Amino acid sequence: MAAGTPKKALISNIVFHVIALAVAGYLIRHHYAFLSGEAGFHSFCAISEKIDCDVVNTSQYSKFLGIPLATLTFGYSLLAILLSIFAIGDLYARREALLLLLTFSGFSLFASLYLLGVQLYALKTMCVMCVSLYVINFFTLIATWIAWKRS
């Protein structure tokens, strides 16, 4: 592919989403282990009153329609990886895949900003793992935008 093609940006997008899968997987495990009362479970990022993943990941804000947000993130990342692969491999599907990726990435960043506000103002504590997902969402939007501009 030529230097101006979106391949590198889409590969970056895939890498970011693979990292997001790992983080979301940890948060899913954490959510259910903590809520089930698994003996001795304590998150490594429950550091202080201001940095406590246990508080954030088990709060009323940690679910949407009864589904843990980390589970939704996991599903979104799987979909984004598939769309990125399609966009790399199929020139004809690229436009549609990138439009979907831009839409999902934009929504994901908006949701991240909202959830960051929830952590700062409603819960008054931060989750390191959640914030890492917010940063990843920002970078996936940038990577997708670059891929869109180059295609």
PyMOL commands that set and color helices and strands:
alter all, ss='L'
color gray80, all
select helices_A, chain A and resi 7-35+53-57+60-62+69-89+91-123+128-150
alter helices_A, ss='H'
color red, helices_A
select strands_A, chain A and resi 63-64+67-68
alter strands_A, ss='S'
color yellow, strands_A
deselect
rebuild
show_as cartoon
